[in-house]
Amino acid sequence: MRITIAKNGQAFDNIAAWKIIGEILRHADGRTTLQFGTGGTTLDICRAAAQIYAAHPFSTARVCVFGSGEAAGIAHGCPESWYTILEQAIIKPLKIYEENFIMPMPFPDDPVRECRAHESVIAARGGIDLRLVELGDDGALDLLRPGTPFGSTAFVEQADGGTAQMTLGMQNLMHSRRILLAAKGRGQAERIRQALQGPVTEAVPASLLRLHPLLEVVLDRESAALL
């Protein structure tokens, strides 16, 4: 596990963004598979990556991006769609081909089957090279809330308001070849302490990430205050 502590929020976004850019550039043939959620910290990092790309363009013709989940019943063209959110934050700015941007379908006949299909497409593309995952305000990793079984694969849950959310599970996350965990802000300090120094427990999903052989953690000074 490698931990980087940024001096402020802007430095935090840029450090994490360069790790994403670096993952793309380290593949000699350019073939890279990335995965993102749509939390606020993740989107700030994606926008920083877009700024880096604008200043230092390179080929993204063989970059593939998977979403970590999707809300059922919201069309991909809607502003609230996770597809649209990622499209605007990083897909279009990095000129990633539309066919290489893959999300669960928003109107599946069977959401559980759609989850399994999403897993199958990831496997067919060779798995995830780098998964960016943020620590949420409730201790969740993207949509993986405290109590999510460590052995979980893709599943469907009902969010507030009855919306079905299709998400990949903890095992899918751990199968990524590299994981980049991002957290910032004073409110995350205790959660980061528990995740990185406390017991490995399903009550703290991020604690499992310590068992991954290629985990990188990017924090700001506030979130790292209790380490």
Z-matrix of the N, CA and C atoms (Angstrom, degrees):
N
C 1 1.465
C 2 1.529 1 109.50
N 3 1.316 2 115.28 1 130.86
C 4 1.458 3 121.30 2 178.25
C 5 1.528 4 108.79 3 -117.63
N 6 1.336 5 116.15 4 128.50
C 7 1.461 6 121.22 5 -178.08
C 8 1.522 7 109.14 6 -114.23
N 9 1.326 8 116.53 7 129.73
C 10 1.456 9 122.67 8 174.35
C 11 1.517 10 108.10 9 -117.73
N 12 1.334 11 116.74 10 130.27
C 13 1.459 12 121.74 11 -179.58
C 14 1.523 13 108.65 12 -113.20
N 15 1.320 14 116.55 13 117.45
C 16 1.462 15 122.27 14 -178.48
C 17 1.525 16 110.27 15 -86.84
N 18 1.315 17 115.71 16 152.38
C 19 1.462 18 119.61 17 -176.69
C 20 1.522 19 113.03 18 -77.39
N 21 1.340 20 117.17 19 -23.52
C 22 1.469 21 120.26 20 179.60
C 23 1.529 22 109.12 21 -158.62
N 24 1.330 23 115.60 22 178.79
C 25 1.457 24 120.15 23 -175.89
C 26 1.513 25 114.42 24 -62.77
N 27 1.324 26 117.20 25 -41.02
C 28 1.464 27 119.97 26 -179.93
C 29 1.523 28 111.03 27 -65.29
N 30 1.322 29 115.95 28 -43.27
C 31 1.461 30 119.79 29 177.75
C 32 1.527 31 110.50 30 -62.97
N 33 1.329 32 116.30 31 -39.23
C 34 1.468 33 121.83 32 177.36
C 35 1.529 34 110.68 33 -56.58
N 36 1.330 35 116.74 34 -51.83
C 37 1.464 36 120.73 35 -179.14
C 38 1.519 37 111.30 36 -60.40
N 39 1.327 38 116.92 37 -42.97
C 40 1.463 39 120.15 38 -177.64
C 41 1.527 40 112.35 39 -68.73
N 42 1.330 41 116.65 40 -39.84
C 43 1.471 42 119.95 41 179.09
C 44 1.524 43 110.04 42 -62.09
N 45 1.333 44 116.14 43 -48.43
C 46 1.463 45 119.67 44 -179.90
C 47 1.526 46 110.81 45 -64.77
N 48 1.329 47 117.08 46 -39.60
C 49 1.460 48 120.74 47 179.71
C 50 1.524 49 111.55 48 -62.90
N 51 1.308 50 116.81 49 -40.83
C 52 1.462 51 119.68 50 179.12
C 53 1.522 52 111.79 51 -65.99
N 54 1.326 53 117.09 52 -28.95
C 55 1.461 54 119.29 53 176.40
C 56 1.534 55 110.48 54 -67.79
N 57 1.322 56 116.48 55 -36.27
C 58 1.464 57 119.87 56 174.95
C 59 1.530 58 110.32 57 -66.88
N 60 1.328 59 116.08 58 -48.41
C 61 1.469 60 120.26 59 178.23
C 62 1.524 61 110.15 60 -59.43
N 63 1.327 62 116.06 61 -43.11
C 64 1.461 63 120.28 62 -179.88
C 65 1.514 64 112.86 63 -61.33
N 66 1.337 65 116.26 64 -36.24
C 67 1.465 66 119.21 65 178.14
C 68 1.523 67 110.52 66 -63.83
N 69 1.320 68 117.06 67 -39.25
C 70 1.462 69 120.13 68 177.85
C 71 1.529 70 110.55 69 -65.79
N 72 1.318 71 115.89 70 -45.94
C 73 1.458 72 120.02 71 -173.57
C 74 1.522 73 113.00 72 -73.09
N 75 1.324 74 117.77 73 -22.09
C 76 1.467 75 118.36 74 -177.12
C 77 1.531 76 112.43 75 -76.95
N 78 1.328 77 116.96 76 -12.78
C 79 1.461 78 120.60 77 176.19
C 80 1.525 79 108.60 78 -88.05
N 81 1.317 80 116.51 79 114.09
C 82 1.466 81 120.64 80 -172.91
C 83 1.521 82 112.23 81 -59.66
N 84 1.343 83 116.86 82 -34.00
C 85 1.464 84 119.53 83 -178.97
C 86 1.521 85 112.46 84 -91.26
N 87 1.334 86 117.21 85 0.63
C 88 1.459 87 121.33 86 178.69
C 89 1.514 88 114.32 87 79.15
N 90 1.333 89 118.09 88 -5.04
C 91 1.460 90 121.16 89 -177.97
C 92 1.527 91 109.42 90 -77.15
N 93 1.314 92 116.06 91 107.85
C 94 1.455 93 122.28 92 -175.93
C 95 1.524 94 109.71 93 -138.40
N 96 1.322 95 116.45 94 138.38
C 97 1.454 96 121.32 95 178.57
C 98 1.526 97 109.13 96 -119.61
N 99 1.336 98 114.73 97 119.91
C 100 1.459 99 121.94 98 -176.73
C 101 1.518 100 109.40 99 -115.61
N 102 1.343 101 115.11 100 159.86
C 103 1.461 102 119.19 101 177.00
C 104 1.524 103 110.10 102 -142.77
N 105 1.352 104 114.43 103 136.01
C 106 1.453 105 120.79 104 -177.18
C 107 1.526 106 110.84 105 -136.68
N 108 1.337 107 115.07 106 152.48
C 109 1.448 108 122.03 107 163.88
C 110 1.520 109 108.52 108 -95.99
N 111 1.328 110 116.28 109 -160.75
C 112 1.464 111 119.18 110 -176.35
C 113 1.528 112 112.43 111 -130.94
N 114 1.334 113 117.21 112 27.23
C 115 1.457 114 119.78 113 176.29
C 116 1.510 115 111.76 114 -71.53
N 117 1.341 116 116.26 115 164.50
C 118 1.457 117 120.95 116 -176.17
C 119 1.513 118 113.67 117 -60.79
N 120 1.337 119 117.83 118 -41.75
C 121 1.460 120 120.77 119 179.07
C 122 1.519 121 110.67 120 -64.48
N 123 1.322 122 116.37 121 -43.92
C 124 1.469 123 121.08 122 177.94
C 125 1.524 124 111.43 123 -59.26
N 126 1.320 125 116.99 124 -44.48
C 127 1.463 126 120.12 125 -177.68
C 128 1.517 127 111.33 126 -67.66
N 129 1.328 128 118.22 127 -35.74
C 130 1.471 129 120.32 128 175.21
C 131 1.530 130 110.10 129 -61.09
N 132 1.322 131 116.56 130 -41.54
C 133 1.464 132 120.81 131 179.16
C 134 1.529 133 110.46 132 -66.64
N 135 1.330 134 116.52 133 -42.04
C 136 1.467 135 120.12 134 178.39
C 137 1.525 136 111.12 135 -61.18
N 138 1.322 137 117.04 136 -42.17
C 139 1.465 138 120.23 137 179.30
C 140 1.532 139 110.98 138 -65.77
N 141 1.328 140 116.54 139 -36.17
C 142 1.466 141 119.27 140 176.07
C 143 1.526 142 110.33 141 -65.55
N 144 1.326 143 116.89 142 -38.89
C 145 1.467 144 120.47 143 176.56
C 146 1.528 145 110.82 144 -63.13
N 147 1.323 146 116.29 145 -37.78
C 148 1.457 147 120.41 146 177.67
C 149 1.521 148 111.28 147 -63.70
N 150 1.322 149 117.90 148 -38.54
C 151 1.461 150 121.58 149 177.87
C 152 1.527 151 110.99 150 -66.11
N 153 1.326 152 116.15 151 -40.50
C 154 1.464 153 119.74 152 177.30
C 155 1.527 154 110.25 153 -62.47
N 156 1.317 155 115.84 154 -43.56
C 157 1.462 156 120.12 155 -179.82
C 158 1.527 157 110.89 156 -62.87
N 159 1.322 158 116.75 157 -40.77
C 160 1.463 159 120.07 158 179.71
C 161 1.519 160 111.38 159 -61.50
N 162 1.336 161 116.26 160 -35.90
C 163 1.472 162 120.84 161 -179.61
C 164 1.524 163 112.13 162 -81.99
N 165 1.330 164 116.47 163 -30.39
C 166 1.468 165 121.26 164 -176.37
C 167 1.527 166 109.34 165 -134.89
N 168 1.323 167 119.22 166 71.31
C 169 1.472 168 121.27 167 -174.73
C 170 1.526 169 112.73 168 -65.64
N 171 1.315 170 114.89 169 150.09
C 172 1.458 171 123.07 170 177.86
C 173 1.522 172 107.23 171 -152.48
N 174 1.316 173 117.09 172 170.04
C 175 1.459 174 120.37 173 -177.47
C 176 1.523 175 111.34 174 -72.83
N 177 1.332 176 115.48 175 131.26
C 178 1.464 177 121.62 176 173.64
C 179 1.535 178 110.49 177 -120.13
N 180 1.329 179 115.88 178 20.98
C 181 1.461 180 120.81 179 -174.23
C 182 1.523 181 112.72 180 -61.89
N 183 1.334 182 117.51 181 -25.25
C 184 1.462 183 120.38 182 -177.23
C 185 1.527 184 112.04 183 -114.61
N 186 1.328 185 115.90 184 17.54
C 187 1.467 186 120.40 185 176.24
C 188 1.518 187 109.13 186 -87.75
N 189 1.317 188 115.84 187 132.22
C 190 1.459 189 122.10 188 177.96
C 191 1.533 190 108.46 189 -118.95
N 192 1.319 191 116.14 190 135.53
C 193 1.466 192 121.56 191 179.61
C 194 1.524 193 109.48 192 -121.61
N 195 1.320 194 115.45 193 127.68
C 196 1.457 195 122.43 194 173.48
C 197 1.521 196 109.55 195 -109.00
N 198 1.311 197 116.65 196 141.67
C 199 1.446 198 120.80 197 168.81
C 200 1.512 199 109.71 198 -81.26
N 201 1.333 200 116.35 199 151.72
C 202 1.465 201 119.91 200 179.03
C 203 1.521 202 112.05 201 -84.24
N 204 1.333 203 117.54 202 -7.65
C 205 1.454 204 120.65 203 179.58
C 206 1.514 205 109.83 204 -178.38
N 207 1.315 206 115.90 205 -178.80
C 208 1.457 207 121.29 206 178.34
C 209 1.520 208 108.62 207 -162.01
N 210 1.322 209 116.27 208 150.39
C 211 1.456 210 121.90 209 175.13
C 212 1.517 211 109.17 210 -88.85
N 213 1.315 212 116.78 211 128.59
C 214 1.458 213 120.62 212 178.03
C 215 1.518 214 109.85 213 -74.19
N 216 1.337 215 115.41 214 143.46
C 217 1.453 216 120.26 215 174.65
C 218 1.507 217 115.38 216 90.35
N 219 1.341 218 118.12 217 6.18
C 220 1.463 219 121.30 218 177.12
C 221 1.520 220 107.48 219 -120.63
N 222 1.319 221 117.05 220 116.21
C 223 1.463 222 121.42 221 -176.62
C 224 1.523 223 111.25 222 -61.83
N 225 1.324 224 115.51 223 146.85
C 226 1.462 225 120.46 224 -176.79
C 227 1.526 226 113.48 225 -59.80
N 228 1.299 227 118.59 226 -23.87
C 229 1.461 228 119.84 227 179.47
C 230 1.514 229 114.70 228 -83.21
N 231 1.334 230 117.34 229 -9.37
C 232 1.472 231 120.42 230 -178.53
C 233 1.525 232 110.76 231 -74.62
N 234 1.332 233 118.07 232 145.57
C 235 1.466 234 120.40 233 179.41
C 236 1.526 235 113.16 234 -59.11
N 237 1.352 236 117.53 235 -28.63
C 238 1.455 237 120.64 236 -177.83
C 239 1.525 238 112.97 237 -82.70
N 240 1.324 239 116.82 238 -10.46
C 241 1.458 240 120.25 239 -179.21
C 242 1.518 241 110.48 240 -66.87
N 243 1.331 242 115.96 241 137.27
C 244 1.462 243 118.90 242 177.67
C 245 1.524 244 110.35 243 -64.44
N 246 1.324 245 116.54 244 -29.70
C 247 1.466 246 120.73 245 174.53
C 248 1.527 247 110.00 246 -58.81
N 249 1.331 248 116.41 247 -50.57
C 250 1.462 249 120.86 248 -177.24
C 251 1.521 250 110.99 249 -65.71
N 252 1.314 251 116.71 250 -38.92
C 253 1.469 252 120.84 251 -179.14
C 254 1.527 253 110.36 252 -60.46
N 255 1.319 254 116.94 253 -48.36
C 256 1.464 255 119.97 254 179.09
C 257 1.527 256 111.43 255 -70.08
N 258 1.315 257 116.61 256 -36.72
C 259 1.463 258 120.30 257 178.60
C 260 1.522 259 110.84 258 -56.63
N 261 1.320 260 116.86 259 -44.17
C 262 1.458 261 121.07 260 -177.54
C 263 1.531 262 112.40 261 -76.32
N 264 1.349 263 116.03 262 -32.75
C 265 1.466 264 119.22 263 -175.56
C 266 1.517 265 112.87 264 -77.67
N 267 1.349 266 117.46 265 -37.25
C 268 1.466 267 117.30 266 -173.23
C 269 1.523 268 114.52 267 -143.33
N 270 1.323 269 119.34 268 -30.58
C 271 1.467 270 119.91 269 -174.15
C 272 1.529 271 111.01 270 -66.03
N 273 1.308 272 116.83 271 -56.56
C 274 1.468 273 119.73 272 178.76
C 275 1.526 274 112.40 273 -67.10
N 276 1.343 275 119.97 274 -43.89
C 277 1.468 276 119.05 275 179.39
C 278 1.529 277 113.57 276 -59.62
N 279 1.346 278 118.11 277 -34.28
C 280 1.460 279 120.82 278 179.06
C 281 1.534 280 112.58 279 -91.63
N 282 1.333 281 115.98 280 3.90
C 283 1.465 282 121.94 281 177.30
C 284 1.529 283 111.82 282 57.10
N 285 1.322 284 115.47 283 39.89
C 286 1.462 285 121.22 284 176.34
C 287 1.528 286 108.29 285 -77.55
N 288 1.308 287 116.72 286 133.13
C 289 1.457 288 120.74 287 -177.22
C 290 1.524 289 110.58 288 -61.89
N 291 1.331 290 114.15 289 142.21
C 292 1.467 291 119.85 290 -178.18
C 293 1.523 292 111.90 291 -57.03
N 294 1.333 293 117.12 292 -39.12
C 295 1.463 294 119.92 293 -178.39
C 296 1.532 295 112.50 294 -69.53
N 297 1.331 296 116.53 295 -13.29
C 298 1.462 297 121.23 296 178.03
C 299 1.527 298 112.67 297 -100.87
N 300 1.320 299 116.68 298 12.02
C 301 1.462 300 122.30 299 175.75
C 302 1.524 301 107.04 300 -114.48
N 303 1.315 302 116.61 301 110.15
C 304 1.457 303 121.00 302 -167.65
C 305 1.527 304 110.78 303 -124.31
N 306 1.317 305 114.29 304 120.34
C 307 1.459 306 122.44 305 178.05
C 308 1.535 307 108.47 306 -127.13
N 309 1.339 308 117.30 307 158.22
C 310 1.467 309 118.12 308 170.83
C 311 1.526 310 110.50 309 -58.67
N 312 1.313 311 116.69 310 148.78
C 313 1.462 312 121.11 311 178.36
C 314 1.525 313 110.07 312 -70.35
N 315 1.331 314 118.37 313 140.60
C 316 1.460 315 120.04 314 -172.71
C 317 1.526 316 115.20 315 -80.19
N 318 1.332 317 117.69 316 -16.44
C 319 1.469 318 120.15 317 -178.49
C 320 1.531 319 110.17 318 -126.98
N 321 1.315 320 117.44 319 61.07
C 322 1.467 321 118.84 320 -177.70
C 323 1.532 322 111.41 321 -75.96
N 324 1.335 323 115.92 322 146.26
C 325 1.463 324 119.69 323 172.31
C 326 1.523 325 110.44 324 -64.98
N 327 1.316 326 114.95 325 -34.09
C 328 1.465 327 121.30 326 -178.99
C 329 1.532 328 107.78 327 -136.39
N 330 1.354 329 119.24 328 101.41
C 331 1.468 330 120.92 329 -177.61
C 332 1.522 331 113.50 330 -57.97
N 333 1.332 332 117.23 331 -36.53
C 334 1.468 333 119.44 332 179.23
C 335 1.524 334 109.85 333 -64.20
N 336 1.324 335 116.77 334 -43.80
C 337 1.460 336 120.37 335 178.11
C 338 1.525 337 110.92 336 -63.53
N 339 1.327 338 117.16 337 -36.33
C 340 1.467 339 120.54 338 177.81
C 341 1.522 340 110.89 339 -64.72
N 342 1.328 341 116.93 340 -38.60
C 343 1.469 342 120.47 341 175.58
C 344 1.523 343 110.66 342 -59.00
N 345 1.316 344 116.11 343 -45.69
C 346 1.466 345 120.22 344 179.83
C 347 1.527 346 110.83 345 -65.06
N 348 1.331 347 116.54 346 -36.80
C 349 1.462 348 119.84 347 178.06
C 350 1.527 349 110.71 348 -64.37
N 351 1.338 350 116.47 349 -39.38
C 352 1.465 351 120.62 350 178.95
C 353 1.531 352 109.91 351 -62.96
N 354 1.315 353 116.84 352 -42.81
C 355 1.465 354 120.39 353 175.51
C 356 1.530 355 110.93 354 -58.83
N 357 1.324 356 116.72 355 -41.99
C 358 1.456 357 120.83 356 -177.03
C 359 1.522 358 111.97 357 -66.02
N 360 1.336 359 116.73 358 -38.87
C 361 1.463 360 119.46 359 178.54
C 362 1.527 361 110.56 360 -66.81
N 363 1.328 362 116.81 361 -39.92
C 364 1.471 363 119.85 362 176.36
C 365 1.525 364 110.09 363 -59.00
N 366 1.326 365 116.68 364 -45.88
C 367 1.463 366 120.61 365 179.50
C 368 1.521 367 110.73 366 -62.39
N 369 1.330 368 116.85 367 -40.63
C 370 1.464 369 120.53 368 -179.50
C 371 1.518 370 111.91 369 -65.19
N 372 1.324 371 116.87 370 -29.17
C 373 1.464 372 121.22 371 178.02
C 374 1.528 373 112.31 372 -85.63
N 375 1.313 374 117.15 373 2.72
C 376 1.459 375 120.32 374 175.51
C 377 1.503 376 114.98 375 95.75
N 378 1.335 377 118.53 376 9.75
C 379 1.454 378 120.91 377 179.46
C 380 1.519 379 112.48 378 87.02
N 381 1.313 380 115.34 379 178.70
C 382 1.468 381 122.27 380 -175.60
C 383 1.526 382 110.31 381 -97.10
N 384 1.323 383 116.45 382 126.40
C 385 1.467 384 120.74 383 176.02
C 386 1.521 385 111.07 384 -76.28
N 387 1.331 386 116.63 385 -46.15
C 388 1.469 387 120.66 386 -178.59
C 389 1.519 388 109.26 387 -139.97
N 390 1.303 389 116.23 388 125.41
C 391 1.461 390 122.42 389 174.90
C 392 1.531 391 108.15 390 -110.91
N 393 1.313 392 116.15 391 119.15
C 394 1.459 393 121.86 392 172.14
C 395 1.515 394 107.50 393 -89.78
N 396 1.319 395 117.18 394 124.92
C 397 1.456 396 121.38 395 -179.51
C 398 1.525 397 108.09 396 -134.55
N 399 1.322 398 116.04 397 135.22
C 400 1.459 399 119.17 398 -179.93
C 401 1.510 400 111.00 399 -107.84
N 402 1.324 401 114.68 400 152.31
C 403 1.460 402 121.74 401 175.30
C 404 1.515 403 107.84 402 -88.25
N 405 1.333 404 116.00 403 118.55
C 406 1.449 405 120.46 404 -177.22
C 407 1.515 406 113.39 405 -83.04
N 408 1.324 407 115.43 406 172.49
C 409 1.457 408 120.99 407 -177.81
C 410 1.526 409 112.80 408 -65.52
N 411 1.334 410 116.78 409 -22.55
C 412 1.464 411 120.42 410 178.29
C 413 1.522 412 112.18 411 -98.06
N 414 1.339 413 117.01 412 10.39
C 415 1.456 414 120.88 413 -178.60
C 416 1.506 415 113.92 414 85.21
N 417 1.343 416 117.02 415 3.92
C 418 1.463 417 120.79 416 179.56
C 419 1.523 418 111.09 417 -76.55
N 420 1.323 419 114.77 418 156.94
C 421 1.463 420 121.87 419 168.84
C 422 1.524 421 106.01 420 -104.97
N 423 1.317 422 116.65 421 102.82
C 424 1.462 423 120.67 422 -170.13
C 425 1.529 424 107.94 423 54.08
N 426 1.334 425 119.40 424 -115.33
C 427 1.465 426 121.37 425 -179.74
C 428 1.525 427 113.29 426 -94.92
N 429 1.320 428 117.44 427 2.86
C 430 1.470 429 121.30 428 -176.96
C 431 1.527 430 108.80 429 -89.20
N 432 1.322 431 114.63 430 96.18
C 433 1.459 432 121.55 431 -173.32
C 434 1.531 433 111.50 432 -81.26
N 435 1.340 434 117.18 433 160.50
C 436 1.464 435 119.62 434 174.43
C 437 1.524 436 111.36 435 -51.12
N 438 1.314 437 115.02 436 134.69
C 439 1.450 438 120.87 437 -176.57
C 440 1.516 439 114.30 438 98.47
N 441 1.333 440 117.60 439 -10.73
C 442 1.466 441 119.93 440 176.74
C 443 1.526 442 108.82 441 -62.42
N 444 1.322 443 118.24 442 127.01
C 445 1.471 444 119.85 443 -178.98
C 446 1.524 445 112.26 444 -59.00
N 447 1.316 446 115.67 445 138.42
C 448 1.457 447 119.75 446 178.57
C 449 1.522 448 111.54 447 -61.97
N 450 1.315 449 117.96 448 -27.01
C 451 1.452 450 121.25 449 -178.77
C 452 1.514 451 114.48 450 -87.44
N 453 1.338 452 117.69 451 7.11
C 454 1.463 453 120.56 452 -174.38
C 455 1.521 454 112.05 453 -71.50
N 456 1.335 455 114.76 454 141.92
C 457 1.459 456 122.29 455 167.92
C 458 1.530 457 106.21 456 -108.96
N 459 1.325 458 118.04 457 -163.58
C 460 1.463 459 120.78 458 -174.35
C 461 1.529 460 110.64 459 -58.00
N 462 1.331 461 115.47 460 139.27
C 463 1.464 462 119.68 461 -177.90
C 464 1.523 463 109.95 462 -151.36
N 465 1.315 464 115.28 463 172.43
C 466 1.461 465 122.88 464 179.61
C 467 1.520 466 108.21 465 -119.72
N 468 1.337 467 116.12 466 135.37
C 469 1.456 468 119.76 467 174.31
C 470 1.518 469 109.07 468 -133.45
N 471 1.317 470 115.55 469 157.16
C 472 1.453 471 121.63 470 178.44
C 473 1.523 472 109.30 471 -92.68
N 474 1.322 473 116.06 472 119.34
C 475 1.458 474 120.82 473 178.45
C 476 1.526 475 109.25 474 -85.13
N 477 1.335 476 115.79 475 174.98
C 478 1.454 477 120.35 476 175.59
C 479 1.525 478 109.43 477 -57.52
N 480 1.325 479 116.55 478 135.68
C 481 1.452 480 120.34 479 -177.71
C 482 1.510 481 113.62 480 90.23
N 483 1.347 482 116.77 481 -2.05
C 484 1.455 483 120.61 482 175.16
C 485 1.509 484 115.60 483 87.67
N 486 1.334 485 118.36 484 3.65
C 487 1.467 486 120.72 485 178.92
C 488 1.529 487 110.16 486 -71.99
N 489 1.312 488 116.34 487 132.30
C 490 1.463 489 120.82 488 176.32
C 491 1.529 490 109.10 489 -81.22
N 492 1.321 491 116.04 490 129.52
C 493 1.452 492 121.52 491 177.87
C 494 1.520 493 109.25 492 -113.13
N 495 1.315 494 115.61 493 123.35
C 496 1.466 495 121.79 494 177.73
C 497 1.514 496 107.78 495 -96.72
N 498 1.319 497 116.64 496 123.55
C 499 1.455 498 119.49 497 -175.39
C 500 1.518 499 110.89 498 -141.17
N 501 1.315 500 115.73 499 149.89
C 502 1.453 501 120.87 500 171.19
C 503 1.526 502 109.08 501 -75.88
N 504 1.327 503 116.62 502 154.40
C 505 1.456 504 121.46 503 -174.53
C 506 1.516 505 113.95 504 -97.26
N 507 1.328 506 114.65 505 -173.86
C 508 1.462 507 120.32 506 -177.49
C 509 1.524 508 111.63 507 -65.22
N 510 1.337 509 117.51 508 -37.65
C 511 1.455 510 118.85 509 179.30
C 512 1.521 511 111.25 510 -66.21
N 513 1.323 512 117.13 511 -38.22
C 514 1.467 513 119.83 512 176.03
C 515 1.523 514 110.54 513 -59.95
N 516 1.326 515 116.24 514 -43.64
C 517 1.461 516 120.99 515 178.77
C 518 1.529 517 110.76 516 -60.46
N 519 1.321 518 116.47 517 -46.98
C 520 1.468 519 120.40 518 -176.60
C 521 1.529 520 112.63 519 -69.05
N 522 1.328 521 117.89 520 -19.65
C 523 1.462 522 120.64 521 178.25
C 524 1.530 523 112.60 522 -79.80
N 525 1.320 524 117.91 523 -8.31
C 526 1.467 525 120.66 524 174.74
C 527 1.527 526 109.05 525 -62.74
N 528 1.323 527 116.49 526 141.12
C 529 1.463 528 118.74 527 -178.01
C 530 1.526 529 112.01 528 -67.82
N 531 1.317 530 117.14 529 -34.62
C 532 1.459 531 121.99 530 174.69
C 533 1.527 532 108.33 531 -134.38
N 534 1.318 533 115.76 532 145.49
C 535 1.466 534 121.26 533 177.23
C 536 1.522 535 108.40 534 -125.63
N 537 1.321 536 115.33 535 132.94
C 538 1.458 537 121.96 536 175.11
C 539 1.521 538 107.57 537 -115.42
N 540 1.329 539 116.91 538 110.13
C 541 1.461 540 122.97 539 178.90
C 542 1.520 541 108.92 540 -96.28
N 543 1.328 542 116.73 541 127.23
C 544 1.466 543 121.64 542 -177.03
C 545 1.521 544 109.66 543 -122.75
N 546 1.339 545 115.43 544 136.18
C 547 1.470 546 120.55 545 176.32
C 548 1.524 547 108.18 546 -154.52
N 549 1.321 548 115.37 547 139.15
C 550 1.456 549 118.69 548 177.34
C 551 1.523 550 110.28 549 -145.81
N 552 1.330 551 114.81 550 154.94
C 553 1.458 552 120.74 551 178.13
C 554 1.514 553 113.16 552 104.84
N 555 1.324 554 116.12 553 147.55
C 556 1.465 555 122.43 554 -179.22
C 557 1.520 556 111.47 555 -57.73
N 558 1.324 557 117.82 556 -34.41
C 559 1.446 558 120.59 557 -178.25
C 560 1.520 559 114.60 558 -65.49
N 561 1.320 560 117.38 559 -13.30
C 562 1.461 561 121.27 560 -179.94
C 563 1.520 562 113.42 561 -96.91
N 564 1.312 563 118.01 562 -4.18
C 565 1.466 564 120.88 563 -172.16
C 566 1.529 565 112.29 564 -59.82
N 567 1.333 566 117.48 565 -47.95
C 568 1.462 567 119.68 566 -178.70
C 569 1.519 568 110.77 567 -68.54
N 570 1.339 569 117.49 568 -38.59
C 571 1.459 570 119.83 569 178.85
C 572 1.535 571 111.15 570 -64.57
N 573 1.318 572 116.95 571 -38.53
C 574 1.457 573 120.24 572 176.76
C 575 1.521 574 110.59 573 -66.30
N 576 1.312 575 117.26 574 -41.30
C 577 1.476 576 119.83 575 177.68
C 578 1.526 577 109.84 576 -58.96
N 579 1.335 578 116.74 577 -46.16
C 580 1.459 579 119.94 578 179.65
C 581 1.522 580 111.24 579 -63.48
N 582 1.324 581 116.26 580 -41.53
C 583 1.460 582 120.46 581 -177.07
C 584 1.520 583 112.44 582 -66.43
N 585 1.322 584 116.82 583 -40.64
C 586 1.463 585 120.67 584 -172.71
C 587 1.517 586 114.39 585 -97.72
N 588 1.330 587 117.55 586 -17.68
C 589 1.457 588 119.60 587 -176.29
C 590 1.525 589 113.80 588 -129.30
N 591 1.324 590 117.64 589 -12.51
C 592 1.454 591 120.79 590 -179.08
C 593 1.516 592 112.28 591 -88.70
N 594 1.337 593 117.31 592 -174.34
C 595 1.466 594 120.40 593 178.57
C 596 1.523 595 111.59 594 -67.40
N 597 1.312 596 116.33 595 152.42
C 598 1.463 597 121.53 596 174.30
C 599 1.525 598 107.39 597 -79.42
N 600 1.319 599 116.53 598 112.27
C 601 1.449 600 121.45 599 -173.41
C 602 1.520 601 110.77 600 -148.42
N 603 1.321 602 116.46 601 147.76
C 604 1.456 603 120.55 602 178.24
C 605 1.521 604 112.22 603 -64.57
N 606 1.334 605 117.57 604 -18.96
C 607 1.462 606 120.64 605 175.82
C 608 1.516 607 111.51 606 -67.66
N 609 1.323 608 117.24 607 -19.65
C 610 1.468 609 123.74 608 177.76
C 611 1.530 610 106.81 609 -128.43
N 612 1.336 611 118.27 610 86.30
C 613 1.467 612 120.05 611 -174.58
C 614 1.518 613 114.27 612 -52.46
N 615 1.328 614 117.20 613 -37.84
C 616 1.466 615 119.97 614 -177.15
C 617 1.520 616 112.99 615 -65.69
N 618 1.334 617 117.87 616 -18.05
C 619 1.464 618 119.74 617 179.78
C 620 1.525 619 111.48 618 -64.25
N 621 1.332 620 117.93 619 -29.27
C 622 1.461 621 120.73 620 179.55
C 623 1.520 622 111.71 621 -65.48
N 624 1.321 623 117.11 622 -28.05
C 625 1.459 624 120.44 623 -176.44
C 626 1.521 625 112.09 624 -62.04
N 627 1.335 626 117.05 625 -24.14
C 628 1.470 627 120.02 626 178.68
C 629 1.525 628 112.14 627 -61.38
N 630 1.310 629 117.28 628 -20.25
C 631 1.458 630 120.68 629 -179.85
C 632 1.523 631 112.29 630 -85.67
N 633 1.333 632 116.65 631 -5.50
C 634 1.467 633 119.66 632 179.66
C 635 1.530 634 109.30 633 -79.62
N 636 1.333 635 118.78 634 135.72
C 637 1.466 636 120.44 635 -175.92
C 638 1.520 637 114.74 636 -70.38
N 639 1.343 638 118.48 637 -20.65
C 640 1.462 639 120.87 638 -177.71
C 641 1.531 640 109.76 639 -130.12
N 642 1.326 641 114.45 640 64.00
C 643 1.458 642 121.46 641 176.98
C 644 1.518 643 109.63 642 -99.07
N 645 1.331 644 115.77 643 129.87
C 646 1.458 645 121.91 644 170.15
C 647 1.522 646 108.12 645 -117.77
N 648 1.317 647 115.91 646 141.85
C 649 1.457 648 122.02 647 -178.78
C 650 1.523 649 108.35 648 -124.13
N 651 1.324 650 116.57 649 128.70
C 652 1.460 651 121.56 650 175.81
C 653 1.520 652 107.72 651 -116.10
N 654 1.331 653 115.37 652 124.02
C 655 1.459 654 122.65 653 -178.76
C 656 1.518 655 109.22 654 -128.75
N 657 1.329 656 116.34 655 162.34
C 658 1.460 657 119.26 656 164.98
C 659 1.529 658 107.33 657 -100.82
N 660 1.313 659 117.20 658 176.80
C 661 1.467 660 120.19 659 -175.68
C 662 1.509 661 112.26 660 -62.23
N 663 1.330 662 116.96 661 -35.11
C 664 1.456 663 119.94 662 -178.29
C 665 1.523 664 111.75 663 -68.43
N 666 1.309 665 117.37 664 -45.34
C 667 1.469 666 119.27 665 -178.92
C 668 1.533 667 111.82 666 -70.53
N 669 1.331 668 117.30 667 -22.47
C 670 1.466 669 121.92 668 179.50
C 671 1.513 670 113.03 669 -92.80
N 672 1.321 671 117.93 670 5.78
C 673 1.466 672 121.66 671 -169.52
C 674 1.531 673 114.10 672 -62.46
N 675 1.327 674 118.78 673 -26.72
C 676 1.456 675 121.82 674 -175.68
C 677 1.527 676 113.18 675 -101.02
N 678 1.309 677 118.31 676 4.61
C 679 1.456 678 120.42 677 178.91
C 680 1.526 679 111.09 678 -81.44
